């Protein structure tokens, strides 16, 4: 009888032990639109949450339209983070619908307007806020606070992870400043496919020129190409940059136009603008992406 009772107690302990473990391992589901935002969430959440991004490497968020699979992910998510400021212009109706029964936060729209740059449309702002590390630290704090509110059981871990990540961002900022100082001031002119780098320019002291506007939805024409060619020739700029999420067709037209005027230009390298690198690579993280851009720009322009 005692043996039977002992077996029963052990069996019940295993049963409840398994239940408790299963419950403890149950993770919240958080979805972000861009890789940049998903990376911050992952850094803060550690192993506590299931984090996924809708837009991977090489994807242009300005033109992105949600797939059926995306809608399923968004529906299952407990919390949704997106950039806002009209970066994901094709998805606004979806976010509005999802916000009826779950937390949906546009991180860019929590930033003080005084820190935001104007867009082509005077009523809107430039959405490429991740290229200002100070702003990105604020976004990190906002995401952390929202996660603490949604998942208070992990609050202490989230706070520790946030503190550690902000320290890494401070180190990135120091590294970037040191590298930029290698370029003579008059050579700090960054020419790219579209105007994604204005926050970068403001924070790192570059004059920035993009062939297309803030959104890749903007069309460029012969006049735009010619004006860019004239600018490059007048300023004797030798290197321009292509972007991983934008076709290089326009920039090749600029190179050809300059060549016809006797001015040789090279592609200084590929920058990550609206999307990060492939998952699992250094460039697939925010810090790795930013450092890649800094190194590519400095090595080409100095």
N, C-alpha and C positions, 0 to 999 in steps of 0.2 A: 504493500500500500504506500509506504514511504517512497519507494522507488518510483511508483506511478505519479505520486504528487510532485516529486522532484522533476520528473520529465515534463509534467504539465507547467510547472513554474518556469522552467528553462524555455519551453516552447512559447509561453506567453511573453517572456522577456524578449525573445528574439522577434516575435511578432510586433510588439510595441516599439522595440528598438529599431526595426526596419521602417516602421511607419514614421517614427520621429526623424530618422535619417532622410527618408524620402521627402518629408515636409521641409526639413532644413535645407535640402538641396534644391528645392523649388525656386526657380529664378524668375524675376520680373523680365518682361520683354520690352525693350526700348528700341525704337527705330529712328534713324536720322536720314535726312535726304543726302547730304554730301559726306564724303570721306573725312573731310576736315572736322566736321561736327562729331561724327561717329568716333573718331580717334580720341577726342577730348572725353567723351562719355566713357569710352573703354578705359582710359587712364584713371579716371575718377572712380569708376565702379569696380575695377579689379575683376575678380571672378564672381561677383555677386549678381550680375545682370547679363542677360543675353542681348548683345548689341549688334545691330546690323545697319548697313548703309544701302540705300536704294541705288545710288549712283557710284559706279566703280571707276577704275582707271580709264582715262581718255574720254569720259562722258561729259558732254556740255550741258550744264544745268539750265542754261537760258532756253534751250530748245527741248529739254527733256519732257516727255509725256509718260505718265504712269502706265505700266502694263497691268494685266490682270493679276499677275503674280505680286506686283507691288501693292495693289489694292488689298490683296489677301494679307500681306505682311502688315500693312497699316491697320487693317481691321483687327488683327490679333494683338497688336501692340497695346501696351498699357500707357505708354507715354511716347509722344512723337515730337522730335525736335527738327526744325528746319531753319534755314538761314533767314528767309524773309527779305525785305527791301526789294521785292520783285525779282530776286535771283531765279527762283523756281516759278517763273511767270505762268507756266502752263498747268500748274497744280493748285492754284489758289482755291478753286471751288472745292477740291477734294479736302483740303485742310479745314475749310469752313464746315464741311459736312462732318468730318471726323471729330471736330471740337465740341460737337453736341453731346458726346458721351464719354470723352476722355481728355486728358491733358494734352494740348497741342501748343507748343511754344516756338515763336519765331525769335531766335536769339538775337538777330541783328536789330530787331525793333525794340530791344531792351536797352540798347546803347544810347547814351546821351546824344541828342541831335547835334550838339556843338562839336562833337568829335567826328561826325559823319561828313563826307564830302558830297557835294552836289552831283547830280547826274545830268545827262543830256536834257532830260525833262526837269524843269525847275521845280516841279512838284514832288520829285522823287530824289532818292539818295543813291550813291554808288554802293552796290551791295558787296563789293570784294573786301570786306572788313578783316579777313584773316591775314591780310598782308601787313597789318599794323599790329605788332606783337603786344603793345600796350592794350589795344582794344581786345585782342584775343585773350589776354589775361582776365579782362572783365567778363568776357563771354564764358570763360572757364568757371569763374566764380558764380555766374548766373546759372549755368548748367548744374554745378555742384549743389547750389541751394535748392534747385528744383528737385533734384534726385533725393536730397535729404528729406524734403517734404513728402515725396512720394513713397520713399522706402526708409522710414525713420529707424528701423532696426539696424541699418547699416551706416547710420549717420557718422559715427566716430571714424569708421574706415574711410568713408567718403572725404571727410575733412582732412585726414592724414594724407590721402592720395592727392587731393587738391593742392595741399601745401607743397608736396614733393614735386608735383608737375609744374607749378608756378615757378619753383626754383629752377627747373630745367629751362623754362621759357626765359628766365632772367639770364641764364648762361648763354642761351641762343642769341639773345639780344646783344650781349657783350661780344660774342664771336662775330656777329654780323657787322657791328661797328668797327671792330678791328680790321676785318677784311676789306670793308668799303674804304677805309683810310689808305689802302694801297693804290686806289685810283686817284689820279690828279683831279682836282675839282672840275676843271673845264672838260674832262672826259666823262663825267657822270651823266651821260644821256642814254636813256634806255628806250629802245625802239622795238615794239612788239606788234603782234597781229591785231590785238584789240585792247581797249583801255582797261585792262584788269589790274594794272600795277600802280594806280595813283596813290593808294594808301602806302604801298611800299616806297614810292618816290618821296612822299611827304615825310615818312619816318626815317628814311635812310639818306635823304638829301640828293635825290636824282631828279633830273628833268625827264618826264615820261611822255612818250608819243606812241599812240596806237593807230593803226590804219583804220580799224573799225571802231565803232563807239563802245560804250560800256557793255552793251549786249551784243552777242554774235548774231542776233536777229537783224542788226543794222547792216544794210547793204553798203558795199564800197563800190566806187566806180572809177573810171579812167581818171577823172579829175582828182580823186583822193590819192590815187597811185602817183600821179604827176606831182602833186603838192608834197607828198612824202619824199619823192626822189629829189625834188628841189631843196628840201630841208636837209637831206643827207649830204648832198653835194656841197651846199653852202657851209655846213658845219664840219665837213670833212670826216664824217662818221664812217668807220670801216667795218663795224659789226652790228648786225641786227639779230633778233631772236624769234624763233618760232615757238609755238605752244603745243603741248601734248594733246589738248582737247580741241584744237582749231586747225583746220586744213592749212598747209603751208603754201597753197596756190597763190594767195595774194602777195605774200612776201617774196616769192620767186619772181612775180611780176615787177616788184620794186627793184630787186637785184638786176633784172634785165634792163629796166628803164635807166638805172644808174650807169650800167655798163655802156649803154648807148651814148651817154654823156661823158664817157671816158673816166668814170669813177668806179673802182672795184670795191664791192662790198661782199663780205662773207657772212654765213650763218654762224653766229657766235655760240650757238648751242640751242638745245630745247629746254624750255622752262615749263614748270608745272604752274598753271594759272587757276582754272576753275575746277580742276580735278587733280588728285594726288597720283602717285605712282601705283604700281601693281601691289596688291595685298601680299604681305610677307617680305617686302623689300624695305630698305631704309626709307626710300622715297614714298613708300606707302603709309608713312606716318607724317603728321604735321611738321614735327621738328626736322625729320629727314628731308622732307620736301623743301622746306624753307632753306635749309643749309645747302641743298643741291642748287637751288636757284642762286643763292649768294655766291657760291663757288663758281658757278657757270658764268655769271655776270662779271664778277671780278676778274676771272682768268681771261675773259675775252676782251675786256675794256682797258685793263691796266697796261 
